[in-house]
Amino acid sequence: MVFLDRDFARTSQPEVEFTVETMRWTIEGGAETAVLRGDGRRVAVGELDGLLRCPVEIYNGLDEMVWWGFVSTVQYGAGKRRVSVSLEEMANRIMVRYTMLAPAGQMGEICQTGWADDLVSQAVYGVKELILERDGLDEQSAEQVRDMALAERSKPQVTVKHLGEDDFGVRLVCAGWMDSLKWKYVQPTAGMIANSPSQVGVQWLGYNYADLWLAQSITPMEDIAIQMVEVRLRKEGTPTDSARIQVQTDNAGKPSGTSLGQVLVSPSIIDSEGYPWVKFEFDPAVEIAQGVKVWLVLGRSGSPSTVNFYLVGVDESMAFAGGEFRVYNHVVTNWVKRSPDCDLLFRVTATQDTGVQMETAFADGNQFLDGVVVEETGVESVPYLARPMTCYDYLNRLLGMGIISGRKLIAEVDWERRLVVREQEEEGQNDFYVDEDGLFYDHLNNRMEEGMVPLGRWVRVKGLVEMPANFVEKVEWDGQLKAQS
């Protein structure tokens, strides 16, 4: 095996001779964990701490690299005590999300502090973020919790475990490079623009020529392809014409009249009680570039009626800072402000190919890998999170959706430290084999060398063609290879 320094350059090797105790691989990143063991009788506690976050490469007898990652924990056996120094619980960039103090019986507002950083720790190990969740704090208390946590956790964490028997060995617990994507959070927002607080106010639509159309402006902060707009809408009487929504371009701060897309909804599916969310689904999606102001224009396909018209839920508390509301008054032939002013209650959602989402999330959450290779999957989902999630968790959520054909997605950080995402092959296409002695063979019937694993492959029992193949999702080596379907 070979250890590198934290900048990935070749460095002097530790004097301790390590042997491999276990190695694990998974289709959610490739190399997952490895445990290395050495004789620690001549090693002082703390002597190997400099290996933390150093890359490690494990080779087989033919000098082929079979496992790669970084040192996450160093464990020293000291008689009946084991001292562990670890990056697992370390965090050198911390934020607190908290509910604000509120009177009894009321829900406090959800707030968050800014990030606090230990730049010295980050320069040594890289950025390792942590978001703490707390209830019932004021701003000053939340910041105190954050700052204390940073002071306590910004260095590798030391724990001592008492053992039942003497242990003088030293162990290195190593994590695969996919694990490094747990170190930073992502929060994609390209999939939704919304104003959905409690309804405060009602606006008539198509009652007369003074409220012929209603419009709410939005300005996407990222490129967006609008698939659906929802508004709070009900009917009054029995209108026979449809409710209509358009996405219009902007002209000097007002809707231009140029529609980029239009959807009609039949009055038969609009309730006459309450203000339910009514969906307007665009096909094809309306593509809007980052920073381009557009208008959501609500109207009716028929003429105004004081008996049969529509009512729209609005927000007179003006909670939405991302746009403005206007009413078209045909009497004065102009868009005018409503009195009192308000914002439309709306939800704009967009979907995006999960492969594209993976690329974006990887760019936001990566700091140690050398790129990502992923193709479009044909599966669409909304790239939006209401709260942050680690890049690792978000990528695995997308991987779990597979591809449009229903096959799985397999991710592996290759030996060049690129995250490569590929689709699962069909059973029978390039099946691997295992014989009665537990030895594995590739699809060309070549025996696989020690440490080379059939991860993400269909494997058949050699010589038993009639038996179905098993898809290998996890592999473990502890002296012999064990594949798990």
C-alpha positions as CSV (number, residue, x, y, z in Angstrom):
1,M,0.0,0.0,0.0
2,V,1.0,3.6,-0.6
3,F,0.3,6.7,1.4
4,L,0.3,10.2,-0.2
5,D,0.4,13.6,1.4
6,R,-2.8,15.6,1.6
7,D,-2.0,17.4,-1.7
8,F,-1.8,14.0,-3.4
9,A,2.0,14.0,-3.9
10,R,4.1,11.0,-3.0
11,T,5.5,11.3,0.5
12,S,7.7,9.2,2.9
13,Q,5.9,6.1,4.2
14,P,5.2,5.4,7.9
15,E,7.7,3.1,9.6
16,V,4.9,0.8,10.7
17,E,4.2,-2.1,8.3
18,F,0.4,-2.4,7.7
19,T,-1.6,-5.3,6.5
20,V,-5.1,-5.2,5.2
21,E,-7.7,-6.5,7.6
22,T,-10.9,-5.7,5.6
23,M,-12.0,-3.8,2.5
24,R,-15.5,-3.0,1.4
25,W,-17.0,-1.7,-1.8
26,T,-20.5,-0.5,-2.7
27,I,-22.4,0.5,-5.9
28,E,-23.0,3.9,-4.1
29,G,-19.4,5.1,-4.6
30,G,-17.1,2.2,-5.1
31,A,-14.4,1.8,-2.4
32,E,-16.3,2.3,0.9
33,T,-14.1,1.4,3.9
34,A,-10.8,-0.4,4.6
35,V,-9.1,-1.3,7.9
36,L,-5.3,-1.6,8.1
37,R,-3.6,-3.1,11.0
38,G,0.0,-2.9,12.2
39,D,2.2,-3.6,15.2
40,G,1.9,-0.6,17.5
41,R,4.3,-1.6,20.3
42,R,6.8,0.9,19.2
43,V,4.3,3.6,18.2
44,A,3.5,6.4,20.6
45,V,0.0,7.7,20.8
46,G,-0.3,10.6,18.4
47,E,2.7,9.5,16.2
48,L,0.5,8.6,13.2
49,D,-2.0,11.5,13.5
50,G,-0.4,13.2,10.5
51,L,-1.9,10.5,8.3
52,L,-5.4,11.8,8.9
53,R,-7.0,12.8,5.5
54,C,-4.0,11.5,3.7
55,P,-4.8,9.4,0.6
56,V,-4.1,5.7,0.7
57,E,-3.8,3.2,-2.1
58,I,-4.0,-0.5,-1.7
59,Y,-2.4,-2.9,-4.3
60,N,-2.7,-6.6,-4.8
61,G,0.3,-9.0,-5.5
62,L,0.3,-8.0,-9.2
63,D,0.8,-4.3,-8.3
64,E,-2.8,-3.5,-9.3
65,M,-4.6,-0.9,-7.3
66,V,-7.7,-2.4,-5.8
67,W,-8.9,0.1,-3.2
68,W,-8.3,3.8,-2.7
69,G,-9.5,6.5,-0.3
70,F,-8.2,8.4,2.7
71,V,-7.3,7.8,6.4
72,S,-10.3,8.7,8.5
73,T,-9.4,7.4,12.0
74,V,-6.2,6.3,13.7
75,Q,-6.5,3.8,16.6
76,Y,-3.7,3.1,19.1
77,G,-3.8,0.0,21.3
78,A,-2.4,0.9,24.8
79,G,-2.9,-2.2,26.8
80,K,-6.5,-2.4,28.0
81,R,-7.3,1.0,26.4
82,R,-7.8,2.0,22.8
83,V,-7.2,5.6,21.8
84,S,-8.9,6.8,18.6
85,V,-8.2,10.0,16.8
86,S,-10.8,10.6,14.1
87,L,-12.1,13.0,11.5
88,E,-15.6,11.4,11.7
89,E,-17.1,13.8,14.3
90,M,-14.8,16.7,13.4
91,A,-16.4,19.9,11.9
92,N,-14.5,23.1,11.1
93,R,-17.5,25.0,9.5
94,I,-20.6,25.1,11.6
95,M,-24.1,26.6,11.4
96,V,-27.1,26.3,13.7
97,R,-30.7,26.0,12.4
98,Y,-33.1,26.7,15.2
99,T,-36.7,27.6,16.1
100,M,-36.9,31.1,17.6
101,L,-38.2,31.4,21.1
102,A,-42.0,31.9,21.1
103,P,-44.8,32.2,23.6
104,A,-46.4,29.0,24.9
105,G,-48.7,27.4,22.4
106,Q,-47.1,29.2,19.4
107,M,-44.6,27.9,16.9
108,G,-41.3,29.8,16.7
109,E,-39.9,31.0,13.4
110,I,-37.3,28.8,11.8
111,C,-34.0,30.7,11.6
112,Q,-30.3,29.9,11.0
113,T,-27.1,31.5,12.0
114,G,-24.3,32.4,9.6
115,W,-21.4,29.9,9.2
116,A,-18.5,30.0,11.6
117,D,-15.2,28.8,10.3
118,D,-11.9,27.5,11.7
119,L,-9.6,28.5,8.8
120,V,-6.5,26.9,10.3
121,S,-8.3,23.5,10.5
122,Q,-9.7,23.9,7.0
123,A,-6.2,24.6,5.6
124,V,-5.0,21.3,7.0
125,Y,-7.9,18.9,6.4
126,G,-10.3,20.7,4.0
127,V,-13.7,22.1,4.8
128,K,-15.9,19.8,6.9
129,E,-19.4,21.4,7.5
130,L,-21.9,20.6,10.1
131,I,-25.5,22.0,10.6
132,L,-26.8,21.7,14.2
133,E,-30.5,21.6,14.8
134,R,-31.8,23.3,18.0
135,D,-35.2,24.3,19.4
136,G,-36.3,27.4,21.3
137,L,-33.3,29.7,21.0
138,D,-32.8,33.4,20.5
139,E,-30.2,34.6,18.0
140,Q,-27.5,35.3,20.5
141,S,-27.9,31.9,22.2
142,A,-27.8,30.1,18.8
143,E,-24.6,31.8,17.9
144,Q,-23.1,30.8,21.2
145,V,-24.1,27.2,20.6
146,R,-22.4,27.4,17.2
147,D,-19.2,29.0,18.4
148,M,-18.8,26.5,21.3
149,A,-19.4,23.6,18.9
150,L,-16.7,24.9,16.6
151,A,-14.2,25.4,19.4
152,E,-14.8,21.8,20.5
153,R,-15.0,20.0,17.2
154,S,-12.7,21.8,14.7
155,K,-9.8,19.4,15.4
156,P,-9.7,15.6,15.1
157,Q,-11.8,14.1,17.9
158,V,-10.1,11.9,20.5
159,T,-11.9,9.1,22.3
160,V,-10.7,6.4,24.7
161,K,-12.3,2.9,24.9
162,H,-11.6,0.4,27.7
163,L,-11.0,-3.1,26.5
164,G,-11.4,-6.5,28.1
165,E,-7.9,-7.7,27.0
166,D,-4.6,-6.2,26.1
167,D,-4.3,-4.6,22.6
168,F,-1.0,-3.2,21.4
169,G,-1.9,-2.9,17.7
170,V,-2.4,0.2,15.7
171,R,-5.3,0.4,13.2
172,L,-6.1,2.8,10.4
173,V,-9.7,3.1,9.5
174,C,-10.0,4.4,5.9
175,A,-12.9,5.9,4.0
176,G,-13.5,5.8,0.2
177,W,-13.5,9.1,-1.6
178,M,-17.2,9.1,-2.0
179,D,-17.3,9.7,1.8
180,S,-15.7,13.1,1.3
181,L,-18.9,14.3,-0.3
182,K,-20.5,14.1,3.2
183,W,-18.3,17.0,4.2
184,K,-20.3,19.7,2.5
185,Y,-24.0,20.6,2.2
186,V,-26.0,21.5,-0.9
187,Q,-29.4,23.1,-1.3
188,P,-30.6,23.2,-4.9
189,T,-33.3,25.8,-5.5
190,A,-33.6,25.8,-9.3
191,G,-36.8,23.7,-9.1
192,M,-39.1,26.0,-7.2
193,I,-40.1,29.6,-6.9
194,A,-43.0,30.1,-4.5
195,N,-45.0,32.4,-2.2
196,S,-47.1,30.1,-0.1
197,P,-47.7,31.6,3.4
198,S,-51.2,31.7,4.9
199,Q,-53.8,33.4,2.7
200,V,-54.5,37.0,3.6
201,G,-56.9,38.5,1.0
202,V,-59.0,37.7,-2.0
203,Q,-58.8,39.2,-5.5
204,W,-61.7,38.9,-8.1
205,L,-60.7,37.7,-11.5
206,G,-62.9,38.4,-14.5
207,Y,-65.7,40.0,-12.5
208,N,-65.7,43.1,-14.6
209,Y,-63.3,45.0,-17.0
210,A,-61.4,46.5,-14.0
211,D,-60.0,43.1,-13.1
212,L,-59.7,41.4,-16.5
213,W,-56.2,39.9,-15.8
214,L,-53.9,39.5,-12.8
215,A,-50.2,39.3,-13.0
216,Q,-47.3,38.4,-10.6
217,S,-43.7,38.9,-11.6
218,I,-40.9,36.5,-10.8
219,T,-37.1,36.5,-11.6
220,P,-35.4,33.1,-11.5
221,M,-32.0,33.1,-9.8
222,E,-31.0,30.1,-11.9
223,D,-32.0,28.8,-15.4
224,I,-35.4,27.2,-15.0
225,A,-37.9,25.2,-17.2
226,I,-41.3,25.9,-15.8
227,Q,-43.4,22.7,-15.8
228,M,-46.2,23.7,-13.5
229,V,-47.8,26.8,-11.8
230,E,-50.2,26.4,-8.9
231,V,-52.4,29.1,-7.6
232,R,-55.1,29.3,-4.9
233,L,-58.3,29.5,-7.0
234,R,-62.1,29.0,-6.7
235,K,-65.1,29.8,-8.8
236,E,-68.1,31.8,-8.0
237,G,-71.4,30.8,-9.7
238,T,-71.1,28.6,-12.7
239,P,-68.5,30.0,-15.1
240,T,-68.4,28.0,-18.4
241,D,-65.1,29.4,-19.7
242,S,-61.7,28.2,-18.5
243,A,-59.3,29.8,-16.1
244,R,-56.1,30.6,-18.0
245,I,-52.5,31.3,-17.1
246,Q,-49.7,32.5,-19.3
247,V,-46.0,33.2,-18.8
248,Q,-45.4,36.5,-20.4
249,T,-42.2,38.5,-21.0
250,D,-41.6,41.8,-19.3
251,N,-41.9,45.2,-21.0
252,A,-40.7,48.1,-18.9
253,G,-41.9,46.6,-15.7
254,K,-45.2,45.3,-16.9
255,P,-46.4,42.2,-18.8
256,S,-45.7,42.6,-22.5
257,G,-48.6,40.6,-23.8
258,T,-46.1,38.2,-25.5
259,S,-46.9,34.7,-24.1
260,L,-44.1,32.1,-23.8
261,G,-46.6,29.4,-22.8
262,Q,-50.3,29.1,-21.9
263,V,-52.4,26.6,-20.0
264,L,-56.2,26.4,-19.6
265,V,-58.0,24.7,-16.8
266,S,-61.7,23.7,-17.1
267,P,-64.1,25.2,-14.5
268,S,-65.4,21.7,-13.9
269,I,-62.3,20.8,-11.9
270,I,-62.2,24.1,-9.9
271,D,-64.0,24.0,-6.6
272,S,-66.6,26.5,-5.4
273,E,-65.5,26.3,-1.8
274,G,-62.3,27.1,-0.1
275,Y,-59.2,28.1,-2.0
276,P,-57.4,24.9,-3.1
277,W,-54.2,24.8,-5.1
278,V,-55.1,24.5,-8.8
279,K,-52.5,23.1,-11.1
280,F,-51.6,24.6,-14.5
281,E,-49.2,22.1,-16.2
282,F,-47.1,23.3,-19.2
283,D,-46.2,21.0,-22.1
284,P,-43.6,21.8,-23.3
285,A,-42.0,23.4,-20.3
286,V,-41.4,27.2,-20.5
287,E,-37.6,27.8,-20.3
288,I,-36.5,31.0,-18.5
289,A,-32.9,32.1,-18.2
290,Q,-31.3,33.1,-15.0
291,G,-32.1,36.7,-14.0
292,V,-34.8,37.2,-16.7
293,K,-38.0,38.8,-15.3
294,V,-41.3,37.2,-16.5
295,W,-44.9,37.5,-15.4
296,L,-47.4,34.9,-14.4
297,V,-50.6,36.3,-16.0
298,L,-54.0,34.9,-14.8
299,G,-57.2,35.4,-16.8
300,R,-60.3,33.7,-18.1
301,S,-60.9,32.5,-21.6
302,G,-64.4,34.2,-21.8
303,S,-65.8,37.6,-21.0
304,P,-66.3,39.2,-17.6
305,S,-69.4,38.3,-15.6
306,T,-70.6,39.7,-12.2
307,V,-72.4,36.5,-11.6
308,N,-70.0,33.8,-12.8
309,F,-66.3,34.6,-12.2
310,Y,-63.2,33.4,-10.3
311,L,-61.6,34.3,-7.0
312,V,-57.9,34.2,-6.4
313,G,-56.1,33.9,-3.0
314,V,-53.5,36.6,-2.4
315,D,-51.1,37.6,0.4
316,E,-51.6,41.1,1.6
317,S,-48.9,40.7,4.2
318,M,-46.4,41.1,1.2
319,A,-44.2,38.2,2.3
320,F,-42.7,37.7,-1.2
321,A,-39.7,39.9,-2.0
322,G,-39.1,38.5,-5.4
323,G,-41.7,40.3,-7.5
324,E,-44.7,42.5,-7.7
325,F,-48.5,42.1,-8.3
326,R,-50.5,44.0,-10.9
327,V,-54.1,44.1,-12.1
328,Y,-55.1,44.9,-15.7
329,N,-57.8,47.6,-15.8
330,H,-59.3,47.6,-19.2
331,V,-61.2,50.8,-18.5
332,V,-57.9,52.7,-18.3
333,T,-56.1,50.1,-20.5
334,N,-53.2,49.8,-18.2
335,W,-51.7,47.6,-15.5
336,V,-52.2,49.1,-12.1
337,K,-51.3,48.4,-8.5
338,R,-53.9,46.7,-6.3
339,S,-55.1,48.5,-3.2
340,P,-54.2,47.3,-0.7
341,D,-51.1,45.9,-2.4
342,C,-50.4,42.2,-2.3
343,D,-48.6,39.3,-3.8
344,L,-50.1,36.3,-5.6
345,L,-50.1,33.0,-3.7
346,F,-48.3,30.7,-6.1
347,R,-45.9,27.8,-6.6
348,V,-43.8,27.5,-9.7
349,T,-42.1,24.2,-10.1
350,A,-39.6,22.9,-12.7
351,T,-38.1,19.5,-13.3
352,Q,-34.6,18.6,-14.5
353,D,-32.9,15.5,-15.6
354,T,-31.4,13.8,-12.5
355,G,-28.0,13.4,-14.3
356,V,-27.8,17.2,-14.8
357,Q,-28.7,17.6,-11.1
358,M,-25.9,15.3,-10.1
359,E,-23.4,17.4,-12.0
360,T,-24.6,20.6,-10.3
361,A,-24.7,19.0,-6.8
362,F,-21.2,17.6,-7.3
363,A,-19.8,21.0,-8.4
364,D,-21.3,22.5,-5.2
365,G,-20.2,19.8,-2.7
366,N,-16.9,18.5,-4.0
367,Q,-13.5,19.5,-2.8
368,F,-11.1,16.5,-3.3
369,L,-12.3,14.7,-6.5
370,D,-11.2,15.4,-10.0
371,G,-14.5,15.6,-11.8
372,V,-17.7,13.7,-12.5
373,V,-18.8,11.6,-15.5
374,V,-22.6,11.2,-15.8
375,E,-25.0,11.2,-18.7
376,E,-28.7,12.3,-18.7
377,T,-30.9,9.6,-17.2
378,G,-34.2,10.4,-18.8
379,V,-35.7,10.7,-15.2
380,E,-37.0,14.1,-14.3
381,S,-37.4,15.5,-10.8
382,V,-37.7,18.8,-9.1
383,P,-34.2,20.2,-8.2
384,Y,-35.2,21.8,-4.9
385,L,-34.5,21.2,-1.2
386,A,-36.3,23.2,1.5
387,R,-33.3,22.6,3.8
388,P,-29.7,21.7,3.2
389,M,-28.6,18.1,2.7
390,T,-25.1,16.7,2.4
391,C,-23.9,16.3,-1.2
392,Y,-23.5,12.6,-0.5
393,D,-27.1,12.1,0.6
394,Y,-28.5,14.2,-2.2
395,L,-26.5,12.3,-4.9
396,N,-27.6,9.0,-3.4
397,R,-31.2,10.1,-3.5
398,L,-30.8,10.9,-7.2
399,L,-28.9,7.6,-7.8
400,G,-31.8,5.8,-6.2
401,M,-34.2,7.0,-8.9
402,G,-32.3,5.0,-11.6
403,I,-32.8,5.6,-15.3
404,I,-36.0,5.9,-17.4
405,S,-35.8,2.2,-18.4
406,G,-36.0,1.2,-14.7
407,R,-32.4,0.0,-14.4
408,K,-30.2,1.0,-11.5
409,L,-27.5,3.6,-11.5
410,I,-24.0,2.6,-10.3
411,A,-21.6,5.2,-9.0
412,E,-17.9,4.7,-8.5
413,V,-15.0,7.0,-7.7
414,D,-12.3,5.6,-10.0
415,W,-8.6,5.4,-9.4
416,E,-8.2,8.9,-11.0
417,R,-10.6,10.2,-8.4
418,R,-13.4,10.9,-10.8
419,L,-17.0,10.1,-9.9
420,V,-18.3,7.9,-12.7
421,V,-22.0,7.2,-12.9
422,R,-23.1,4.4,-15.3
423,E,-26.3,2.5,-15.8
424,Q,-26.7,-1.1,-14.8
425,E,-26.2,-3.5,-17.6
426,E,-29.0,-5.9,-18.6
427,E,-28.8,-9.4,-17.1
428,G,-27.2,-11.7,-19.7
429,Q,-25.3,-8.9,-21.5
430,N,-21.9,-9.2,-19.9
431,D,-22.4,-11.5,-16.9
432,F,-19.6,-12.4,-14.6
433,Y,-19.1,-15.9,-13.0
434,V,-18.3,-17.5,-9.7
435,D,-17.1,-21.1,-9.3
436,E,-17.7,-23.6,-6.5
437,D,-14.5,-22.5,-4.8
438,G,-15.7,-18.9,-4.6
439,L,-13.3,-17.6,-7.3
440,F,-14.7,-14.9,-9.7
441,Y,-14.4,-14.6,-13.4
442,D,-15.1,-11.7,-15.8
443,H,-17.5,-11.9,-18.8
444,L,-14.6,-13.2,-20.9
445,N,-14.0,-16.0,-18.5
446,N,-10.8,-14.6,-17.2
447,R,-10.1,-15.2,-13.5
448,M,-10.2,-12.0,-11.5
449,E,-7.1,-11.3,-9.6
450,E,-7.0,-10.9,-5.8
451,G,-8.8,-7.7,-4.8
452,M,-10.5,-7.1,-8.1
453,V,-14.2,-7.2,-7.4
454,P,-17.4,-7.9,-9.5
455,L,-19.1,-4.8,-8.1
456,G,-22.2,-3.6,-10.1
457,R,-22.2,-6.8,-12.2
458,W,-24.6,-9.7,-12.8
459,V,-22.9,-12.8,-11.5
460,R,-23.8,-16.4,-12.4
461,V,-22.7,-19.7,-10.9
462,K,-20.2,-21.2,-13.3
463,G,-21.5,-24.2,-15.2
464,L,-25.1,-23.6,-14.0
465,V,-26.5,-21.7,-16.9
466,E,-30.2,-22.3,-16.0
467,M,-29.8,-20.5,-12.6
468,P,-30.6,-16.8,-12.6
469,A,-27.8,-14.3,-12.1
470,N,-27.5,-12.2,-9.0
471,F,-26.7,-8.5,-9.1
472,V,-23.7,-7.6,-6.8
473,E,-24.4,-4.4,-4.8
474,K,-21.8,-4.8,-2.1
475,V,-18.5,-6.6,-1.8
476,E,-16.4,-7.3,1.3
477,W,-12.9,-8.8,1.6
478,D,-11.5,-10.1,4.9
479,G,-9.1,-12.6,3.5
480,Q,-11.6,-13.9,1.0
481,L,-14.1,-12.2,-1.2
482,K,-17.8,-12.0,-0.2
483,A,-20.4,-10.5,-2.7
484,Q,-23.8,-9.3,-1.6
485,S,-26.8,-9.0,-3.9
